């Protein structure tokens, strides 16, 4: 059996049925930014606000998927791309399930984010750049990773020994060192309403 023998199976219940059932549209809100920029914090706060409104959500976090789905991958450019390919495929399935998917991943390269976007139906991918400056992220160093990277104990570390390619046209840009958390959440909710997702 080869990949050419595998056909996409159409089912009677589709995305529009699930969105009608949930009472809101589905989408992927993709948070990208440096380690320590506040991606997970903002995503978590947004999810709380959405759930408080009765929305159906799931938060995919970069560290969490590496405990299971991507536990076999390292941090080379190839492995990071495969990590995001898998996450993109899962996020696409969750969108088809009618969920609002919040995804917090460094996702440092534009082509990686474009790969993820290719799994998501048009109009359902919202890119949020958490553009907190490197100096602030390094000052926070929540996990002690910048210190290790500066000491040469971690190779291929985004922002230090590997580049971060900022989005050229993100749907929303937030700097958590300048914007209070609740303000960030309100801007995100306003964007989702404007896009008629919620």
C-alpha positions in Angstrom: 0.0 0.0 0.0 1.3 3.5 -0.9 0.2 7.1 -0.2 -1.6 7.1 -3.5 -3.9 4.3 -2.2 -5.0 6.6 0.7 -8.1 8.7 -0.1 -9.7 11.5 2.0 -12.9 10.1 3.5 -15.9 12.5 3.3 -18.4 12.2 6.2 -22.0 13.4 6.5 -21.3 15.7 9.5 -18.9 18.6 8.5 -17.4 21.8 9.8 -20.6 23.9 9.3 -22.6 21.4 11.3 -20.1 21.5 14.2 -19.8 25.3 14.1 -23.6 25.5 14.2 -23.7 23.2 17.2 -21.1 25.2 19.1 -22.6 28.6 18.1 -19.3 30.1 16.9 -16.8 29.7 14.1 -13.6 27.8 14.4 -10.1 29.1 13.9 -6.4 28.8 14.8 -5.0 31.7 16.8 -1.2 31.2 16.3 1.0 32.9 18.8 4.6 33.3 17.7 7.5 34.9 19.4 10.7 34.4 21.4 11.0 32.1 24.4 9.8 34.1 27.4 7.9 36.6 25.3 4.5 35.8 26.9 3.0 33.5 24.2 1.6 30.9 26.7 0.6 33.5 29.2 -1.5 35.5 26.6 -2.9 32.3 25.1 -3.9 31.0 28.5 -5.6 34.3 29.4 -7.4 34.4 26.1 -8.6 30.9 26.5 -10.0 31.7 29.9 -11.9 34.7 28.5 -13.3 32.6 25.6 -14.4 29.8 27.9 -16.1 32.3 30.1 -18.1 33.3 27.0 -19.1 29.6 26.5 -16.7 29.1 23.5 -15.2 25.7 22.8 -11.4 25.9 22.8 -8.2 24.0 23.0 -4.7 25.3 23.8 -1.8 23.6 22.1 1.4 24.6 23.9 4.9 24.1 22.5 6.3 22.4 25.6 3.3 20.2 26.1 3.2 18.6 22.6 6.9 17.6 23.1 5.8 15.3 25.9 3.8 13.1 23.5 3.0 13.9 19.9 6.5 15.2 19.2 8.6 13.5 22.0 10.8 11.9 19.4 12.0 15.2 18.0 15.0 17.3 18.9 15.6 21.0 18.1 17.4 21.0 14.8 15.9 23.1 12.0 14.6 19.9 10.5 13.1 18.6 13.7 11.5 21.9 14.5 9.9 22.0 11.1 8.5 18.4 11.6 7.3 19.4 15.0 5.3 22.3 13.5 4.1 20.1 10.6 2.6 17.7 13.1 1.1 20.5 15.2 -0.3 22.2 12.0 -2.0 18.9 11.0 -3.5 18.5 14.5 -4.6 22.1 14.6 -6.3 21.6 11.2 -8.2 18.6 12.5 -9.3 20.6 15.6 -10.5 23.4 13.4 -12.6 20.9 11.4 -13.9 19.7 14.8 -15.3 23.3 15.3 -12.9 24.4 18.0 -11.1 27.6 18.6 -7.5 26.4 18.7 -4.9 28.6 20.5 -1.3 27.6 19.6 1.7 29.0 21.4 4.9 28.1 19.6 8.1 30.0 19.0 7.9 28.9 15.3 10.9 31.0 14.4 10.8 30.7 10.6 8.3 32.2 8.2 8.3 29.1 6.0 7.4 27.0 9.1 4.4 29.2 9.9 3.4 29.1 6.2 3.5 25.3 6.4 1.2 25.4 9.4 -1.1 27.8 7.6 -1.4 25.3 4.7 -3.3 22.9 7.0 -5.9 25.5 8.0 -8.8 26.5 5.8 -8.6 30.1 4.3 -9.7 32.8 6.7 -9.3 30.6 9.8 -5.6 31.3 10.6 -4.9 34.3 12.8 -1.2 35.1 13.3 -0.4 36.9 16.5 3.2 38.1 16.9 4.2 38.4 20.6 6.9 41.0 19.8 8.4 41.4 23.3 12.0 42.5 22.9 14.8 40.0 23.3 16.3 41.9 26.2 13.1 41.7 28.1 12.7 37.9 27.3 16.2 37.3 28.4 15.7 39.3 31.6 12.7 37.2 32.4 14.4 33.9 31.5 11.5 32.0 33.1 13.1 28.6 32.3 16.8 29.6 32.6 17.2 28.8 28.9 18.8 32.1 27.9 21.5 31.7 30.6 22.3 28.2 29.3 22.3 29.4 25.7 24.7 32.2 26.5 26.9 29.7 28.3 26.9 27.5 25.2 25.0 24.7 26.9 22.1 24.9 24.4 22.8 25.1 20.7 20.3 26.3 18.1 18.5 28.6 20.6 16.2 31.1 18.9 17.3 34.7 19.4 20.8 33.8 20.6 22.4 31.2 18.2 19.5 30.8 15.8 17.5 33.6 14.1 13.9 34.6 14.6 12.1 35.7 11.5 9.3 38.1 12.7 6.0 37.9 10.8 5.9 40.5 8.0 2.1 40.9 8.2 0.8 39.5 11.5 -2.9 40.0 12.2 -2.0 41.4 15.6 1.3 42.5 17.2 1.5 42.6 21.0 4.5 43.5 23.2 3.9 42.1 26.7 6.5 44.4 28.2 4.3 47.4 27.1 0.8 46.0 27.0 -1.0 44.8 30.2 -2.3 41.2 29.9 -6.0 42.2 30.0 -5.4 44.8 27.3 -3.9 42.1 25.1 -6.9 39.8 25.7 -9.3 42.6 24.9 -7.4 43.4 21.6 -7.6 39.7 20.7 -11.3 39.4 21.5 -12.0 42.5 19.4 -10.0 41.0 16.5 -12.0 37.7 16.7 -15.3 39.6 16.7 -14.1 41.8 13.8 -13.3 38.6 11.9 -16.8 37.2 12.8 -15.2 34.2 14.5 -17.0 34.8 17.8 
